[in-house]
Amino acid sequence: MSTIIMMNLISLLFSTAIVHSNQSTVPLRSFKISENVTYDCIDIYKQPGLEHPLLKTHKIQRKSSISRNELKMQTGKNETSNKRKIVCPNGTVPILRNTKEYVTNSQVFAEKHFHPLSADSPGTHIAGVRSSIGPFRGVQAWFSANALNVGKDQVSYSHIYIGSGSENQVNYISAGWTINPGLYGDQRVWAFGFWKGKDGKGCYNTACSGFVQVSKVIPIVEPIDLKPGVPGWFRYFIHQDINTGNWWITQLMQKSPDIDIGYWPKELFNLLENGANMVGVGGVVQASRSGSSPPMGNGNFPNGGRLDSGLFSNIDVLNSNYEQRKINSFPVENLLDSEKCYGLRIGTVKPFHRNHLGFFFNYGGPGGNSCGV
C-alpha cells in the first residue's frame, strides 16, 4: 500500500513540475503566491519571451547600461517591493504560469487597450499629463496605488508610458498598476507592462512572447495586496538603453540598488529606434457596458492634501541626449476629459519652500454613471 502511495506522489509531483508557463522547459522552482497565481523559475535563456519570431537572433542583455542619480523623495511610505515573495535561483527568472483563459482575455484587452496616440475610445476616461516634443529616451515617476472597488467589466489603472506614431502605425510601451477583474480574475492591484510594436498587435506582460524578464525577484506582472485606504508606491522608470537600443523597465529604489525588471527588445519596434516622440503619466479607466465608470486614483477628487487623492510625483524624462530633466522642462499638455467624475490638479510649491516631490500632480475621482462618452 505504501508503495502505491509513493508512486502516486511521485506521479503528482512530476505532473506539477511540467505544467507551467506556456513552454516546454521544466521550472527549477515554483512559487504559489495565492490561489491561481503561480510563478515558475525558468532558465533565463529559455523563457517564453524569446520565442517571438522577431527575436530568433536576439542576444539577452542582463543589465541596463544607464547609470542614474538616485531621486530624492520622502513620503514616509513603504515601497511595494519591501516584502519579496519570489526569489528565483540564479540563472532563472519568474514567469507567471499562464492559463488559457488569461491568455485569451489578455488578447481581448490588448486589442482595446487605450493609449494617448489612439483615437478616443468610448467609455475611456483619462487624467494626467504628457509631452509630445520628443525625442525622449525615457520617463520615470513615483506614484501611489490603491485598492478600489472595480466591477468585473470595468478597468482602472495608473501608468507611465512612451510612444511614437506615424500615419496608421503606433509603437507604445506602458507600465504601472491596474485593477482589471476581467483579465486577472480578482479585484487586487496588479503590476503590469504593456507594449504595442511593429506588427500592430499589443501584448500584456508575458501572456505572449516579446518581453524579456531579467530580474529573479520582481516579475513584470504580480499581484500587490493593499488594504483599503492604505496606498502602495510604485517607482518606475522606462528607458532606452544607450548601447543596445532595448527599452527597459526599472524599479527605482530609495535605500538599495535599483532593480532592472526586464526589457522590450528593440527588434519589436520600428518607430522607437531613436527615442520616443511622446511621454506621459496618469490614470485611465474603462467603463462597463452599461456605462458605469469605476473610480480612478484612490477614488477621491484632488481637493484635499497631497496624500488625500491619487499622486504622481518626481516626474522626470530623459531627453535625446540621455540627460534627466523634469517633464515640465518641455511643453506639457494636461489631460482630463470628464470633470464631473474625475479631477486633475497640478502641484505647486510656495517660493523658497523645499520640495521633495519634483514636478507632481494629484488626480482621480469616484467615477459614476454620468461621466460622458
C-alpha positions as CSV (number, residue, x, y, z in Angstrom):
1,M,0.0,0.0,0.0
2,S,2.8,2.4,0.9
3,T,4.5,1.7,-2.4
4,I,1.3,2.6,-4.3
5,I,1.0,5.8,-2.3
6,M,4.7,6.7,-3.0
7,M,4.2,6.1,-6.7
8,N,1.1,8.3,-6.8
9,L,3.0,11.1,-5.0
10,I,5.9,10.8,-7.5
11,S,3.5,11.0,-10.4
12,L,1.7,14.0,-8.8
13,L,5.0,15.9,-8.2
14,F,6.2,15.1,-11.8
15,S,3.0,16.4,-13.3
16,T,3.1,19.5,-11.2
17,A,6.6,20.2,-12.4
18,I,5.8,20.0,-16.1
19,V,2.6,22.0,-16.1
20,H,3.8,25.6,-16.0
21,S,4.0,28.8,-18.1
22,N,3.4,28.2,-21.8
23,Q,6.6,26.4,-22.7
24,S,8.4,23.1,-22.6
25,T,11.1,23.9,-20.1
26,V,10.8,22.3,-16.7
27,P,11.0,25.0,-14.0
28,L,13.8,24.7,-11.4
29,R,11.4,26.0,-8.7
30,S,7.9,27.3,-8.4
31,F,6.2,29.8,-6.1
32,K,2.4,29.7,-5.4
33,I,1.6,33.2,-4.3
34,S,-2.1,32.7,-3.9
35,E,-5.0,30.7,-5.4
36,N,-4.5,30.5,-9.2
37,V,-1.3,32.6,-9.1
38,T,1.9,30.6,-9.5
39,Y,5.3,31.7,-10.8
40,D,7.8,29.2,-12.3
41,C,11.5,29.9,-12.2
42,I,12.6,29.4,-15.8
43,D,16.1,29.3,-17.3
44,I,16.6,32.9,-18.4
45,Y,17.8,31.8,-21.8
46,K,14.7,29.5,-22.3
47,Q,12.0,31.9,-21.2
48,P,8.9,32.2,-23.4
49,G,9.5,35.9,-24.2
50,L,12.4,34.8,-26.5
51,E,10.0,32.7,-28.7
52,H,8.8,35.8,-30.6
53,P,9.7,35.4,-34.3
54,L,11.5,38.8,-34.3
55,L,13.9,37.6,-31.6
56,K,15.4,34.5,-33.2
57,T,18.9,36.0,-33.2
58,H,18.4,38.2,-30.1
59,K,21.2,38.2,-27.5
60,I,20.0,38.6,-24.0
61,Q,21.1,41.8,-22.2
62,R,21.5,41.0,-18.4
63,K,21.7,44.6,-17.2
64,S,20.8,48.1,-18.4
65,S,23.6,50.5,-19.4
66,I,22.2,53.7,-17.9
67,S,23.6,54.9,-14.7
68,R,21.4,57.4,-12.9
69,N,21.5,59.5,-9.8
70,E,19.0,58.5,-7.1
71,L,15.9,60.7,-6.8
72,K,15.4,62.4,-3.5
73,M,11.9,61.5,-2.5
74,Q,10.5,61.4,1.0
75,T,6.9,60.2,1.7
76,G,7.3,58.1,4.8
77,K,5.6,55.2,2.9
78,N,6.8,51.8,2.1
79,E,7.5,50.7,-1.5
80,T,5.6,47.8,-2.9
81,S,8.7,45.6,-3.1
82,N,9.7,45.6,0.6
83,K,8.3,42.1,1.1
84,R,9.6,39.8,-1.5
85,K,7.5,36.7,-2.1
86,I,9.6,35.4,-5.0
87,V,13.3,34.7,-5.1
88,C,14.3,32.5,-8.1
89,P,17.7,30.7,-8.2
90,N,20.5,32.4,-10.1
91,G,20.2,32.0,-13.8
92,T,16.4,31.7,-13.7
93,V,13.6,34.3,-13.9
94,P,10.0,34.2,-12.5
95,I,7.3,33.7,-15.2
96,L,3.6,33.8,-14.3
97,R,2.0,30.5,-15.1
98,N,-0.5,31.4,-17.8
99,T,-3.9,29.8,-18.1
100,K,-5.8,29.5,-21.4
101,E,-8.4,31.9,-20.0
102,Y,-5.7,34.5,-19.0
103,V,-4.0,34.3,-22.4
104,T,-7.4,34.7,-24.2
105,N,-8.5,37.6,-22.0
106,S,-5.2,39.3,-22.4
107,Q,-5.5,39.3,-26.2
108,V,-9.0,40.8,-25.9
109,F,-7.9,43.6,-23.5
110,A,-4.8,44.2,-25.6
111,E,-7.0,45.0,-28.7
112,K,-8.9,47.7,-26.8
113,H,-6.0,48.9,-24.6
114,F,-6.2,52.7,-24.6
115,H,-3.2,54.8,-25.3
116,P,-2.9,58.6,-25.9
117,L,-1.7,58.1,-29.5
118,S,-5.0,56.4,-30.5
119,A,-8.4,57.9,-31.3
120,D,-10.8,58.4,-28.4
121,S,-12.1,55.1,-27.1
122,P,-15.8,55.0,-26.0
123,G,-16.1,54.6,-22.2
124,T,-12.5,55.5,-21.6
125,H,-11.6,58.5,-19.4
126,I,-8.1,59.9,-18.5
127,A,-6.4,62.3,-16.1
128,G,-2.7,63.1,-16.4
129,V,0.0,64.9,-18.3
130,R,2.0,64.3,-21.4
131,S,4.7,65.9,-23.6
132,S,4.9,65.4,-27.3
133,I,8.1,67.4,-28.0
134,G,10.5,64.5,-28.4
135,P,12.6,62.6,-28.9
136,F,12.7,61.2,-25.4
137,R,14.8,58.4,-24.1
138,G,12.8,57.7,-21.0
139,V,10.3,58.6,-18.4
140,Q,10.1,58.0,-14.6
141,A,7.7,58.7,-11.8
142,W,6.8,57.8,-8.2
143,F,3.0,57.1,-8.0
144,S,0.5,55.7,-5.5
145,A,-1.5,52.6,-5.9
146,N,-4.8,52.0,-4.1
147,A,-7.3,49.2,-3.5
148,L,-10.6,50.2,-5.3
149,N,-14.0,48.7,-6.0
150,V,-13.9,47.9,-9.7
151,G,-16.5,45.8,-11.4
152,K,-15.8,42.7,-13.5
153,D,-16.3,44.5,-16.8
154,Q,-14.5,47.7,-15.7
155,V,-10.8,48.6,-15.6
156,S,-8.9,51.2,-13.6
157,Y,-5.1,51.8,-13.9
158,S,-2.3,54.3,-13.5
159,H,0.9,54.2,-15.5
160,I,3.9,55.8,-17.1
161,Y,4.3,55.5,-20.9
162,I,6.3,56.3,-24.0
163,G,5.3,56.1,-27.7
164,S,5.7,57.2,-31.3
165,G,3.1,57.3,-34.1
166,S,3.4,57.6,-37.8
167,E,0.3,57.6,-40.1
168,N,-1.6,54.5,-39.0
169,Q,1.3,52.9,-37.1
170,V,1.9,53.1,-33.4
171,N,4.7,51.9,-31.1
172,Y,3.9,52.1,-27.4
173,I,5.1,50.9,-24.0
174,S,3.5,51.5,-20.6
175,A,3.9,50.1,-17.1
176,G,2.2,50.7,-13.8
177,W,-0.6,49.2,-11.7
178,T,-4.1,48.1,-12.7
179,I,-7.3,46.6,-11.2
180,N,-8.8,44.5,-14.0
181,P,-11.0,41.7,-12.8
182,G,-11.9,40.6,-16.4
183,L,-8.2,40.0,-17.1
184,Y,-6.8,38.8,-13.7
185,G,-9.9,37.3,-12.2
186,D,-9.8,39.3,-9.0
187,Q,-10.0,42.9,-7.6
188,R,-6.4,43.1,-6.5
189,V,-3.9,45.7,-7.6
190,W,-1.6,44.1,-10.2
191,A,1.7,45.5,-11.5
192,F,1.7,45.3,-15.3
193,G,3.6,46.1,-18.5
194,F,2.1,46.5,-22.0
195,W,3.6,47.0,-25.4
196,K,2.5,47.6,-29.0
197,G,5.0,47.0,-31.7
198,K,5.7,46.9,-35.5
199,D,3.2,44.1,-36.1
200,G,0.4,46.3,-34.9
201,K,-0.5,44.0,-32.1
202,G,-0.3,44.6,-28.4
203,C,0.6,42.3,-25.5
204,Y,0.3,42.3,-21.7
205,N,3.2,41.1,-19.5
206,T,4.3,37.6,-20.5
207,A,0.9,36.5,-21.9
208,C,2.6,36.3,-25.3
209,S,6.3,36.4,-26.3
210,G,8.3,39.6,-26.6
211,F,9.1,40.9,-23.1
212,V,12.4,39.6,-21.7
213,Q,12.4,39.1,-17.9
214,V,15.8,39.7,-16.2
215,S,15.1,40.2,-12.5
216,K,14.9,37.0,-10.5
217,V,12.8,38.6,-7.7
218,I,10.4,41.1,-9.4
219,P,8.3,39.8,-12.3
220,I,6.8,42.2,-14.8
221,V,3.3,41.2,-13.6
222,E,2.4,40.4,-10.0
223,P,-0.5,41.0,-7.5
224,I,0.0,43.6,-4.8
225,D,-2.1,43.1,-1.7
226,L,-3.2,46.5,-0.4
227,K,-5.6,47.4,2.4
228,P,-8.4,49.9,1.6
229,G,-7.2,53.4,2.3
230,V,-3.5,52.4,2.6
231,P,-1.6,53.2,-0.6
232,G,1.4,51.3,-2.0
233,W,4.0,53.1,-4.0
234,F,5.4,52.4,-7.5
235,R,8.6,54.0,-8.7
236,Y,9.0,53.0,-12.3
237,F,11.5,54.1,-15.0
238,I,11.0,53.2,-18.7
239,H,14.2,54.0,-20.6
240,Q,16.0,53.2,-23.8
241,D,19.4,51.5,-23.4
242,I,22.1,53.8,-24.6
243,N,24.2,50.9,-26.0
244,T,21.6,48.4,-27.3
245,G,18.5,50.4,-28.0
246,N,16.4,48.0,-25.9
247,W,13.6,49.5,-23.8
248,W,14.0,48.7,-20.1
249,I,11.6,48.8,-17.2
250,T,13.5,49.5,-13.9
251,Q,12.1,49.7,-10.4
252,L,13.8,52.6,-8.6
253,M,14.7,52.1,-5.0
254,Q,15.5,54.6,-2.2
255,K,17.8,52.7,0.1
256,S,19.0,49.9,-2.1
257,P,20.2,49.5,-5.7
258,D,17.7,49.9,-8.5
259,I,16.3,46.7,-9.9
260,D,16.1,46.1,-13.7
261,I,12.9,44.1,-14.1
262,G,13.4,43.4,-17.8
263,Y,13.1,44.9,-21.2
264,W,11.3,45.0,-24.6
265,P,13.9,44.3,-27.3
266,K,14.4,46.9,-29.9
267,E,13.6,44.3,-32.6
268,L,9.9,44.6,-31.6
269,F,9.6,48.2,-32.7
270,N,10.0,50.2,-35.9
271,L,9.3,53.7,-34.6
272,L,11.3,53.8,-31.4
273,E,14.9,53.4,-32.7
274,N,15.9,56.9,-31.9
275,G,13.7,57.5,-28.9
276,A,10.0,58.2,-28.4
277,N,8.1,61.2,-29.7
278,M,5.8,61.3,-26.6
279,V,6.0,60.5,-22.9
280,G,3.3,60.8,-20.3
281,V,1.9,59.6,-16.9
282,G,-1.6,59.4,-15.5
283,G,-4.7,57.5,-14.7
284,V,-7.1,55.7,-17.1
285,V,-10.5,54.0,-16.6
286,Q,-12.7,51.9,-18.8
287,A,-16.5,51.9,-18.2
288,S,-18.7,48.9,-18.1
289,R,-21.0,48.1,-21.0
290,S,-23.8,49.7,-19.0
291,G,-21.8,53.0,-19.0
292,S,-20.8,53.0,-15.3
293,S,-17.3,54.2,-14.8
294,P,-15.0,52.9,-12.0
295,P,-13.0,55.0,-9.5
296,M,-9.6,56.4,-10.6
297,G,-6.5,57.0,-8.4
298,N,-7.8,56.4,-4.9
299,G,-11.4,57.3,-5.7
300,N,-11.2,60.8,-4.4
301,F,-11.2,64.1,-6.2
302,P,-7.9,66.0,-5.8
303,N,-9.4,68.6,-3.5
304,G,-7.5,68.0,-0.2
305,G,-3.9,67.4,0.8
306,R,-1.2,65.9,-1.4
307,L,-1.8,62.4,0.0
308,D,-5.7,62.6,0.1
309,S,-6.0,61.6,-3.6
310,G,-4.0,59.8,-6.3
311,L,-0.5,61.2,-6.6
312,F,2.2,61.2,-9.3
313,S,5.5,62.9,-8.2
314,N,9.1,63.3,-9.4
315,I,8.0,63.0,-13.0
316,D,11.2,63.2,-14.9
317,V,12.2,62.4,-18.5
318,L,15.4,61.6,-20.4
319,N,16.0,64.0,-23.3
320,S,17.5,62.9,-26.6
321,N,21.0,63.2,-25.0
322,Y,20.0,61.0,-22.0
323,E,20.0,64.0,-19.7
324,Q,17.5,63.8,-16.8
325,R,15.0,66.7,-16.8
326,K,11.7,67.5,-15.1
327,I,8.9,66.8,-17.5
328,N,7.8,70.5,-17.3
329,S,11.2,71.4,-18.8
330,F,9.3,70.6,-22.0
331,P,5.8,71.8,-23.1
332,V,3.3,69.8,-21.1
333,E,-0.3,69.1,-22.0
334,N,-2.9,68.5,-19.3
335,L,-5.3,65.6,-20.0
336,L,-8.8,65.5,-18.4
337,D,-11.9,64.5,-20.3
338,S,-14.6,64.1,-17.6
339,E,-14.5,66.8,-14.9
340,K,-17.8,65.5,-13.5
341,C,-16.3,62.2,-12.4
342,Y,-12.5,62.9,-12.1
343,G,-10.1,65.7,-11.4
344,L,-6.5,66.8,-12.1
345,R,-4.6,69.3,-10.0
346,I,-1.0,70.3,-11.0
347,G,1.2,70.6,-7.9
348,T,2.5,74.0,-6.8
349,V,5.2,74.9,-4.3
350,K,5.5,78.2,-2.5
351,P,8.6,80.2,-3.2
352,F,11.7,79.3,-1.2
353,H,9.9,76.2,0.2
354,R,11.8,72.9,-0.1
355,N,10.1,70.4,-2.4
356,H,10.8,66.6,-2.4
357,L,8.1,65.9,-5.0
358,G,9.7,67.5,-8.1
359,F,7.0,68.0,-10.7
360,F,3.8,66.4,-9.3
361,F,0.1,66.3,-9.6
362,N,-3.0,64.9,-7.9
363,Y,-5.7,63.2,-9.8
364,G,-8.6,60.8,-9.7
365,G,-12.2,60.6,-8.6
366,P,-15.2,58.3,-7.8
367,G,-16.5,57.7,-11.3
368,G,-20.2,57.1,-11.7
369,N,-23.0,56.7,-14.3
370,S,-22.8,60.1,-16.0
371,C,-19.1,60.5,-16.9
372,G,-19.8,61.0,-20.6
373,V,-18.7,59.0,-23.7
